[in-house]
């Protein structure tokens, strides 16, 4: 049987060439708008310690914010070419759908219905998480199985609502929901004792605990009751932009696996490892196929760091969050982090 590419008609080959697919990525409407504007607009959480929070100098810090900066570096070679737009759980998808933002990087779970009904794609998981519970230590609760009859603080328009209801039903337990839209109001309600327990992604619970004056008075229970792959989101119909976002995230993961970081990246330009050469653009082609600089990954690592550096800076043991990497460890060290081949 002849290879399928030899069966293409001359007309089909000409049509493909006319679309620009034979030489790098075809710039879609999002990329064109970003280039014209001169920055990317990134939807983030208003105030979640470790992920997206404004510091005393007015600079937005956090893991999710740094993912946005990485994409800006890939696009422009400039870490400052990003505009942060604070979005709530209620407004985040509308902001992306309407074009107010180009990308969401804000503790958002990739799910089937969100992927299929909201007109969104999720190019890459940035943080593997799961739903958990935080309770006051004084209650003496050691397990989620002890929460029968509890009052639970929940945010609407989140996957947590369904997950908690499913968990209690499956375990023949009852609960009373206290549903509050505003995240800060909900945190205050929990700390004021309006609910016995607060349910959210464990990463958010660690952030909430770290923001209290007395973190040791609260305990995050050991159970994870769901899978919550937190991913960056973009609009459907603009695959070129999705590809840039996807491979920027994977470049940071690949850099960690290959031992390339912000301190040694210049030295690693001389590596004999073909994978390192392709990653850093010494062997050209990867960036060109995405329509960006062949050195996009080099620039990201040089200016910002690899995945481990970004994680440790915002969430690691030297931070108030002190969140173990767990599932967010590289695949060859027992975790789930894995980049497809960058070739």
HELIX and SHEET records of a PDB file:
HELIX    1   1 UNK A    4  UNK A    7  5                                   4    
HELIX    2   2 UNK A   10  UNK A   19  1                                  10    
HELIX    3   3 UNK A   29  UNK A   37  1                                   9    
HELIX    4   4 UNK A   63  UNK A   76  1                                  14    
HELIX    5   5 UNK A   92  UNK A   97  1                                   6    
HELIX    6   6 UNK A  112  UNK A  117  1                                   6    
HELIX    7   7 UNK A  137  UNK A  139  5                                   3    
HELIX    8   8 UNK A  144  UNK A  146  5                                   3    
HELIX    9   9 UNK A  159  UNK A  170  1                                  12    
HELIX   10  10 UNK A  183  UNK A  191  1                                   9    
HELIX   11  11 UNK A  202  UNK A  210  1                                   9    
HELIX   12  12 UNK A  215  UNK A  217  5                                   3    
HELIX   13  13 UNK A  239  UNK A  257  1                                  19    
HELIX   14  14 UNK A  265  UNK A  268  1                                   4    
HELIX   15  15 UNK A  274  UNK A  280  1                                   7    
HELIX   16  16 UNK A  286  UNK A  290  1                                   5    
HELIX   17  17 UNK A  296  UNK A  303  1                                   8    
HELIX   18  18 UNK A  307  UNK A  315  1                                   9    
HELIX   19  19 UNK A  326  UNK A  328  5                                   3    
HELIX   20  20 UNK A  331  UNK A  333  5                                   3    
SHEET    1   A 3 UNK A  82  UNK A  87  0                                        
SHEET    2   A 3 UNK A  40  UNK A  45  1                                        
SHEET    3   A 3 UNK A 103  UNK A 104  1                                        
SHEET    1   B 2 UNK A  53  UNK A  54  0                                        
SHEET    2   B 2 UNK A  60  UNK A  61 -1                                        
SHEET    1   C 2 UNK A 120  UNK A 129  0                                        
SHEET    2   C 2 UNK A 228  UNK A 235 -1                                        
SHEET    1   D 5 UNK A 175  UNK A 179  0                                        
SHEET    2   D 5 UNK A 150  UNK A 154  1                                        
SHEET    3   D 5 UNK A 197  UNK A 201  1                                        
SHEET    4   D 5 UNK A 131  UNK A 136 -1                                        
SHEET    5   D 5 UNK A 218  UNK A 220 -1                                        
END                                                                             
